[in-house]
Amino acid sequence: MEPIDLPRGHARRRGPKGERGVPGSRVRAPRRSGRRCRRDRALSSAFSNVLRNPVLHNDKETPQVDVSVDAVGDRVCVHVSDNGPGIPASMRDEIFERGVKGEHSAGSGLGLHLVRTFVRWYGGSIEVEDNDPEGTVVTIELPVVAES
């Protein structure tokens, strides 16, 4: 595994069909967080999923995704917020279970299950809450790598 500065390296990943970004959407992320976490393809996949979902499941003409990073002690929190329809409170506990997907999702129901699995491998956690005034905020918390 290699250290990576979060989240900019993930915000520029290719879209679901191989395109740069997702046409018609807007992703805003800080240039540098100043904090580094260990990662490999599993964590890259997790962030790609968390950045892609709010665009694919958004009902707005221009989906918007904002990424912010907070450092708290030896942890880094990456917040991915969107302007979509949100996730019903009744589904928030179960969306990370294998096979669970939203009512209008064409997916397999594995994406967020794998995200949680990968984040836990790194000693992290993931939470979902409402965004204000609309949408969802997904927060991934990970341990920071000591500078060498």
C-alpha positions, -999 to 999 in steps of 0.1 A, spaced: 0 0 0 11 36 -7 2 68 11 -21 91 -8 -32 127 0 -70 127 3 -93 134 -14 -81 150 -46 -66 118 -61 -100 102 -60 -121 132 -72 -105 130 -106 -112 93 -112 -131 83 -143 -169 81 -144 -190 49 -146 -185 46 -183 -148 54 -184 -152 92 -190 -134 118 -170 -158 130 -144 -195 125 -151 -209 148 -179 -234 173 -165 -223 170 -129 -200 192 -108 -175 178 -83 -157 203 -60 -128 191 -38 -100 208 -20 -66 208 -37 -48 192 -8 -59 180 26 -25 179 42 -33 145 56 -23 111 42 -39 77 45 -28 43 34 -46 30 3 -46 5 -24 -72 -4 -51 -98 -14 -25 -99 21 -10 -97 37 -44 -128 17 -54 -146 27 -22 -140 64 -29 -150 60 -66 -183 44 -55 -190 72 -29 -182 99 -55 -202 82 -83 -234 73 -64 -246 109 -57 -244 116 -94 -260 84 -106 -289 86 -81 -294 124 -84 -327 139 -96 -313 174 -103 -305 187 -138 -270 195 -125 -259 170 -98 -235 186 -74 -210 168 -52 -188 186 -27 -158 169 -9 -143 183 23 -117 170 46 -113 175 84 -84 163 105 -91 153 140 -60 141 159 -48 109 142 -79 106 121 -91 122 88 -127 126 79 -137 129 42 -172 143 38 -190 138 4 -221 158 2 -247 161 -26 -278 179 -37 -298 148 -45 -330 133 -32 -313 119 0 -315 85 15 -346 78 36 -339 75 73 -356 41 73 -329 28 49 -297 43 64 -289 13 86 -295 -13 59 -279 4 28 -245 -11 38 -259 -47 38 -252 -69 9 -279 -68 -18 -297 -38 -4 -304 -11 -30 -327 19 -34 -361 16 -49 -350 31 -83 -315 17 -84 -304 -4 -113 -273 -15 -93 -265 -49 -77 -267 -37 -41 -230 -45 -35 -215 -11 -39 -220 4 -4 -216 -30 12 -181 -32 -4 -174 4 6 -181 -3 42 -160 -35 41 -130 -18 25 -132 12 49 -133 -12 79 -102 -30 65 -83 3 70 -96 8 106 -121 33 94 -158 39 96 -186 53 73 -217 72 82 -247 87 63 -268 117 73 -290 143 57 -274 173 40 -289 208 46 -311 218 28 -313 187 7 -293 156 -2 -269 133 17 -236 136 34 -214 104 35 -185 107 59 -156 83 58 -132 84 88 -97 69 84 -65 67 104 -38 91 93 -4 78 82 26 92 101 48 115 80 81 98 71 
